[in-house]
Amino acid sequence: MKYRLYRFSVWCGVIVLIASTVAFFFLGKLFPPPDPSWGTTEITAFFTENRTRIIWSVIMMAFFAPFFYFFAVITTLQIKRIEGELGLLSLVQLTTGVIAPTGWVYPMSALATGTFRPERNPELLLLISDQFFLTLVGVAFIFSLNLVSIGIAALADRREKPVFPRWFGYANLFMALLFAPGIFVYAFHDGPLAWNGLFALWIPACTFPVWKIMMIVGLLRAVKSEEAEEAAALQAAA
């Protein structure tokens, strides 16, 4: 049962990946996002034309995003194997991983607020739109710290059979750099660092599914190795 739950937790990463892709790209039509230079007329039209889509994309993320907690916890447990206990890296990974569902659900709930009352003041709709995209993209640096903790743990593992391969650690550190530019969206209305820009949005958006697939494969192998280690230890003690 323990390892079934572990594997379920890993596959929750697939659930979240599929749900977020459908909600943001297809259902809610939030990608590509509105231009930061849009005014009340364009934003009001965006909310009005996509009202039903936005509402159901919010509901979808509100339901599926919490499954990321299973994924975050199983990652923490594997880093704990490296540290030997709940240490600095495993706890940093856990606390930053907890932010991920909130980083989706909170801005999405703000977006739902804009669509909840179709008669809402256009100036308020513009404010809500800014809050949504600035929050959604701007929290990316917290996610970078999550990847840094995973990367350092993988590289620090000196076990004879490491939990993760060394390339896995370097890949997480590199991808952490790709997510980091999102923090600059608060200062730019256009260009590659705006919320619809190449560095702030599109590179991280394309990196996320690659990272997620890499983590799913790495965690499934890690869980398999832990199960084998436990079975060997029980056999030796018998």
C-alpha positions in Angstrom: 0.0 0.0 0.0 2.8 2.4 0.9 4.4 2.2 -2.6 1.1 2.2 -4.3 0.4 5.5 -2.7 3.9 6.7 -3.6 3.3 5.9 -7.2 -0.1 7.5 -7.2 1.6 10.6 -5.8 4.0 10.6 -8.7 1.2 10.2 -11.3 -0.6 13.1 -9.7 2.1 15.1 -11.6 0.5 13.9 -14.8 -2.9 14.8 -13.6 -1.8 18.4 -12.9 0.1 18.7 -16.1 -2.9 17.7 -18.2 -5.3 19.8 -16.2 -3.2 22.9 -16.3 -2.6 22.5 -20.1 -6.3 22.1 -20.8 -7.4 24.9 -18.4 -4.9 27.5 -19.6 -4.4 26.8 -23.3 -7.7 25.3 -24.5 -10.6 25.9 -22.1 -9.8 29.3 -20.6 -8.1 30.7 -23.7 -5.6 32.4 -21.4 -2.6 31.6 -23.7 -1.6 33.8 -25.4 -2.5 36.2 -22.7 -3.8 39.8 -23.2 -1.2 42.4 -23.9 -0.2 44.4 -20.8 -0.9 47.5 -22.9 -4.6 46.7 -23.3 -7.1 49.2 -21.8 -10.6 48.8 -20.4 -12.2 48.3 -23.8 -10.0 45.3 -24.8 -10.0 43.7 -21.3 -13.8 44.1 -21.0 -14.3 42.4 -24.4 -11.8 39.6 -23.3 -13.8 38.9 -20.1 -17.2 39.1 -21.8 -16.3 36.8 -24.8 -14.5 34.2 -22.6 -16.7 34.4 -19.5 -18.0 30.8 -19.5 -14.6 29.4 -20.6 -12.8 31.3 -17.8 -15.3 30.2 -15.1 -14.9 26.5 -16.0 -11.1 26.8 -16.3 -11.1 28.2 -12.8 -13.2 25.3 -11.6 -11.0 22.8 -13.3 -7.8 24.2 -11.7 -9.5 24.5 -8.3 -10.3 20.8 -8.4 -7.0 19.5 -9.9 -4.3 21.8 -8.7 -4.4 20.4 -5.1 -3.2 17.1 -6.5 0.2 18.8 -6.8 0.5 18.4 -3.0 0.9 14.6 -3.4 3.6 15.3 -6.0 5.4 17.8 -3.8 5.3 15.5 -0.8 6.7 12.4 -2.7 9.5 14.6 -4.0 10.2 15.7 -0.4 10.3 12.1 0.8 12.9 11.2 -1.9 15.1 14.2 -1.0 14.7 13.0 2.7 16.3 9.7 1.6 19.4 11.7 0.4 19.6 13.8 3.6 18.8 10.9 5.9 16.1 13.0 7.7 13.9 16.0 7.0 16.7 18.5 6.4 17.1 22.0 4.9 16.8 20.9 1.3 13.8 18.7 1.8 12.0 21.3 3.8 12.8 24.1 1.3 11.5 21.8 -1.4 8.3 21.1 0.5 7.5 24.7 1.5 8.1 26.1 -2.0 6.2 23.1 -3.5 3.2 24.0 -1.3 3.1 27.4 -3.0 2.6 25.9 -6.5 -1.2 25.1 -6.2 -1.8 28.4 -4.5 0.1 30.1 -7.3 -2.5 28.8 -9.7 -5.7 28.8 -7.6 -5.3 32.2 -6.0 -4.8 34.2 -9.3 -7.5 32.0 -11.0 -10.0 32.9 -8.2 -9.2 36.6 -8.9 -10.0 36.0 -12.5 -13.2 34.3 -11.6 -14.1 37.4 -9.5 -13.9 39.5 -12.7 -16.3 37.2 -14.6 -18.7 36.5 -11.7 -20.6 39.8 -12.2 -20.8 40.7 -16.0 -21.8 44.2 -15.1 -18.7 44.9 -13.1 -16.9 48.3 -13.7 -14.4 48.1 -16.6 -11.7 49.8 -14.5 -12.1 47.0 -11.9 -11.9 44.4 -14.6 -8.6 46.0 -15.7 -7.3 45.9 -12.2 -8.3 42.2 -11.8 -6.7 41.3 -15.1 -3.4 42.9 -13.9 -3.6 41.1 -10.6 -4.1 37.8 -12.3 -1.3 37.9 -14.8 1.2 39.7 -12.5 0.6 37.1 -9.8 0.5 34.0 -12.1 3.8 34.9 -13.8 5.5 36.8 -11.0 5.6 34.0 -8.5 7.9 32.0 -10.7 11.0 32.7 -8.7 9.5 30.7 -5.8 9.3 27.8 -8.2 12.9 28.4 -9.1 13.9 27.8 -5.5 12.0 24.6 -5.5 14.1 23.3 -8.5 17.3 24.6 -6.9 16.6 22.5 -3.8 16.0 19.4 -5.9 19.1 20.0 -8.0 21.4 20.6 -5.0 20.1 17.5 -3.3 20.7 15.3 -6.4 24.2 16.6 -6.7 24.9 16.2 -3.0 23.9 12.5 -3.0 26.9 10.4 -2.2 25.1 7.1 -1.8 26.5 4.1 -3.8 23.2 4.0 -5.7 22.0 7.7 -5.7 18.3 8.5 -5.6 18.6 10.7 -8.7 21.4 10.7 -11.4 23.7 13.7 -11.4 22.4 14.9 -14.8 19.0 15.2 -13.0 20.5 17.7 -10.6 22.1 19.8 -13.3 18.9 19.8 -15.3 16.9 21.1 -12.3 19.4 23.9 -11.7 19.3 24.9 -15.4 15.6 24.9 -15.5 15.5 27.0 -12.3 17.3 29.7 -14.3 14.7 29.5 -17.1 11.8 30.1 -14.6 13.4 33.0 -12.8 12.8 35.9 -15.2 9.1 35.9 -14.3 10.0 38.0 -11.3 10.6 41.0 -13.6 7.0 41.2 -14.9 6.2 43.8 -12.3 8.6 46.3 -14.0 7.9 45.8 -17.7 4.8 46.5 -19.8 6.3 45.2 -23.0 9.3 43.2 -24.3 10.7 39.8 -23.3 10.2 40.4 -19.6 6.6 41.5 -19.7 4.0 39.0 -18.7 3.5 37.9 -22.3 7.2 38.1 -23.1 9.6 35.4 -24.3 11.7 35.2 -21.1 9.0 35.8 -18.5 6.3 33.6 -20.0 6.9 31.5 -23.1 10.2 29.9 -22.1 9.0 29.0 -18.6 5.6 27.8 -20.1 7.5 25.5 -22.5 10.0 24.4 -19.8 7.3 23.4 -17.3 6.0 20.2 -19.2 9.6 19.2 -19.9 10.4 19.5 -16.2 7.3 17.7 -15.1 7.9 14.8 -17.4 11.5 14.6 -16.3 10.4 14.6 -12.6 7.8 11.9 -13.1 10.3 9.6 -14.7 12.9 10.4 -12.1 10.5 9.9 -9.2 9.1 6.6 -10.5 12.7 5.3 -10.7 13.4 6.7 -7.2 10.4 5.0 -5.7 11.3 1.7 -7.4 14.8 1.9 -6.0 13.5 2.7 -2.5 11.1 -0.3 -2.7 14.0 -2.6 -3.7 16.2 -1.3 -0.9 13.4 -1.9 1.7 12.8 -5.4 0.3 16.5 -6.2 0.5 16.8 -4.9 4.0 13.8 -7.1 5.1 15.3 -10.1 3.4 18.6 -9.5 5.1 17.0 -9.2 8.5 15.0 -12.4 8.1 
